[in-house]
Amino acid sequence: MSPRKAAALRDGEGDRSLREHLIAAAERLMARRGTAGLTVRDIAREARVADGVLYNHFAGKEELLALALHAHVQTVERELGERPTRAGSGTVENNLRAYITQGLALHAAILPSFAGLLGRPEVLVRFANLPNPMAGGRGLREDLAVYLRAERDLGRLAPDANAEAAATMVIGACHELVLPHLLGGGAGTALEIPPGFVEDLLTTVLNGIGPARSPETVTGA
């Protein structure tokens, strides 16, 4: 271990590599102030190393930012707690409501970090090439689809329910709220969830939008 590395990792971080220490430092800055205007000097000062040390461990600032963003998304997801995706527990309605609510909270929380990188596509490309940071690598859409398929297999959803389409609808609805806010320059303000959004989405996913069935159809008369 070099003297510089020993100094940077002195305070209870001896089990971390300097590379991990630098990623953690960049992630802390992202969480506090977002990514807009984040410089190598800022990260080096947070990590208590010289500016040039970063280039000994990463291909460049873009790689470090992509890895820090990946870690930040994982941290935010972890702090929000586990999603209720154990099939057969609770009710499907309440589980799906909690999933939608948490998905919106997650997207809103990571919005500032992505907003600051819109002018740095090379960072976003590197991030996209990393394993999905959410749901243990599965991603939210597949995670929800797995849950819905399991509920279907237990008979708590219709036997012909399309779990993949329903999951795409839910996660797509989260993106629909977040992306216009992000691209429209509103990333500096709180993301507002329209009144009734969660319940309307929940009702549509569970009940669909087809015509109401007549009493004769329901009873088979």
C-alpha positions in Angstrom: 0.0 0.0 0.0 1.4 3.3 -1.0 1.7 6.2 1.6 -0.9 8.2 -0.3 -3.3 5.3 -0.3 -2.7 4.7 3.4 -3.5 8.3 4.2 -6.7 8.3 2.1 -8.0 5.1 3.7 -6.8 5.8 7.3 -10.2 6.4 8.9 -11.7 3.0 9.2 -11.6 2.2 5.5 -8.7 -0.2 5.5 -10.8 -2.9 3.9 -11.5 -0.8 0.8 -9.3 -0.5 -2.2 -8.4 3.0 -3.3 -10.5 2.5 -6.4 -13.5 1.7 -4.2 -12.7 4.6 -2.0 -12.8 7.0 -5.0 -16.1 5.6 -6.2 -17.6 6.1 -2.8 -16.3 9.6 -2.6 -17.9 10.5 -6.0 -21.1 8.8 -4.9 -21.3 10.9 -1.7 -20.9 14.1 -3.8 -23.7 12.9 -6.2 -26.0 12.3 -3.3 -25.3 15.7 -1.8 -25.2 18.0 -4.8 -26.0 16.0 -7.9 -23.6 15.7 -10.9 -23.9 19.1 -12.6 -20.5 20.7 -12.6 -18.8 17.9 -10.6 -15.1 18.0 -11.3 -12.1 15.8 -10.8 -10.8 18.2 -8.2 -14.1 18.0 -6.3 -13.9 14.2 -6.1 -10.2 14.3 -5.2 -10.8 16.7 -2.4 -13.7 14.6 -1.1 -11.5 11.5 -1.3 -8.5 13.3 0.2 -6.1 12.4 -2.6 -4.3 14.4 -5.2 -6.1 15.1 -8.5 -4.0 12.8 -10.6 -4.6 9.8 -8.4 -8.0 9.3 -10.1 -6.3 8.6 -13.4 -4.2 5.8 -11.9 -7.4 3.8 -11.2 -9.9 4.7 -14.0 -9.8 5.2 -17.7 -11.0 8.8 -17.1 -13.5 10.9 -15.2 -16.3 9.3 -17.3 -15.6 5.8 -16.0 -15.5 7.0 -12.4 -18.8 9.0 -12.8 -20.5 6.0 -14.4 -19.5 3.7 -11.6 -20.4 6.2 -8.9 -23.8 6.7 -10.5 -24.3 3.0 -10.6 -23.5 2.8 -6.9 -25.7 5.8 -6.1 -28.7 4.1 -7.7 -28.1 1.0 -5.7 -27.8 3.0 -2.5 -31.0 4.9 -3.1 -32.9 1.6 -3.8 -31.5 0.0 -0.7 -32.5 2.9 1.5 -36.1 2.7 0.2 -36.3 -0.8 1.6 -37.4 -4.1 0.0 -40.4 -4.1 -2.4 -43.3 -6.4 -1.4 -42.7 -8.9 -4.2 -43.1 -12.2 -2.3 -45.9 -13.9 -4.1 -48.8 -15.1 -1.9 -48.2 -12.5 0.8 -50.6 -9.6 1.5 -52.9 -8.8 -1.4 -51.8 -8.3 -5.0 -53.5 -4.9 -5.0 -51.6 -3.6 -2.0 -48.3 -5.1 -3.1 -48.7 -3.5 -6.6 -49.6 -0.2 -5.0 -46.5 -0.3 -2.8 -44.4 -1.3 -5.9 -45.7 1.7 -7.9 -45.2 4.1 -5.0 -41.6 2.9 -4.4 -40.8 3.0 -8.1 -41.9 6.6 -8.3 -39.9 7.5 -5.2 -36.8 5.8 -6.6 -37.0 7.5 -9.9 -37.6 10.9 -8.2 -34.6 10.4 -5.9 -32.1 9.6 -8.7 -33.4 12.3 -11.0 -30.9 15.0 -10.0 -27.9 12.8 -10.7 -29.0 11.9 -14.2 -30.0 15.5 -14.9 -26.5 16.7 -14.4 -25.2 14.2 -17.0 -27.4 15.0 -19.9 -24.5 16.9 -21.4 -22.1 14.0 -20.8 -23.5 11.2 -23.0 -20.2 9.2 -22.7 -20.9 8.8 -19.0 -24.5 7.6 -19.6 -23.2 5.2 -22.3 -20.7 3.7 -19.8 -23.5 3.5 -17.2 -25.8 1.7 -19.6 -23.1 -0.9 -20.3 -22.9 -1.8 -16.6 -25.1 -4.5 -15.1 -28.6 -3.1 -14.2 -28.2 -1.5 -10.7 -31.7 -2.2 -9.6 -33.4 -5.3 -8.3 -30.2 -7.3 -7.9 -29.3 -6.9 -11.5 -32.7 -7.9 -13.0 -34.0 -4.3 -13.3 -37.4 -3.1 -12.1 -39.4 -4.3 -15.0 -38.2 -7.9 -14.9 -38.4 -7.9 -11.1 -42.1 -6.9 -11.3 -42.8 -9.4 -14.1 -41.3 -12.2 -12.0 -43.5 -11.3 -9.1 -46.7 -11.1 -11.3 -45.9 -14.4 -13.0 -45.6 -16.0 -9.5 -49.0 -14.5 -8.4 -50.5 -15.8 -11.6 -49.1 -19.3 -11.0 -50.7 -19.2 -7.5 -54.1 -18.3 -9.0 -54.2 -14.8 -7.6 -54.2 -13.3 -11.1 -56.1 -14.4 -14.2 -54.5 -17.4 -15.9 -54.0 -15.5 -19.1 -52.7 -12.3 -17.4 -49.7 -10.9 -19.3 -47.1 -10.2 -16.6 -44.6 -8.7 -18.9 -47.1 -6.3 -20.4 -48.3 -5.2 -17.0 -44.8 -4.7 -15.7 -43.9 -2.6 -18.8 -47.0 -0.5 -18.2 -46.1 0.2 -14.5 -42.4 1.0 -15.1 -43.2 2.9 -18.3 -45.6 5.1 -16.3 -42.8 5.9 -13.9 -40.6 6.9 -16.8 -43.4 9.0 -18.3 -43.5 11.1 -15.2 -39.7 11.4 -14.8 -38.4 11.8 -18.3 -40.4 14.9 -19.3 -39.4 16.5 -16.0 -35.8 15.7 -16.6 -35.7 16.7 -20.3 -37.8 19.8 -19.6 -35.3 21.3 -17.3 -37.2 20.7 -14.1 -34.7 18.5 -12.5 -33.9 21.2 -9.9 -37.5 21.0 -8.6 -39.3 18.2 -6.8 -41.1 15.7 -9.0 -44.8 16.1 -8.3 -47.0 13.0 -8.6 -50.4 14.0 -10.1 -53.3 13.4 -7.7 -54.8 9.9 -8.2 -51.9 8.8 -10.4 -51.0 5.7 -8.4 -54.6 4.6 -7.9 -55.6 5.2 -11.5 -52.6 3.2 -12.7 -53.3 0.4 -10.2 -57.0 0.2 -11.3 -56.0 0.1 -15.0 -53.4 -2.6 -14.5 -55.8 -4.8 -12.4 -59.0 -4.2 -14.2 -58.1 -3.2 -17.7 -60.0 -0.8 -20.0 -62.3 -3.2 -21.8 -66.1 -2.7 -21.8 -67.9 -3.6 -18.6 -69.5 -7.1 -18.7 -73.2 -7.4 -18.4 -74.8 -9.3 -15.6 -75.8 -12.0 -18.1 -72.1 -12.4 -19.1 -70.9 -12.6 -15.5 -73.5 -15.2 -14.4 -73.5 -17.1 -17.7 -77.2 -16.7 -18.1 
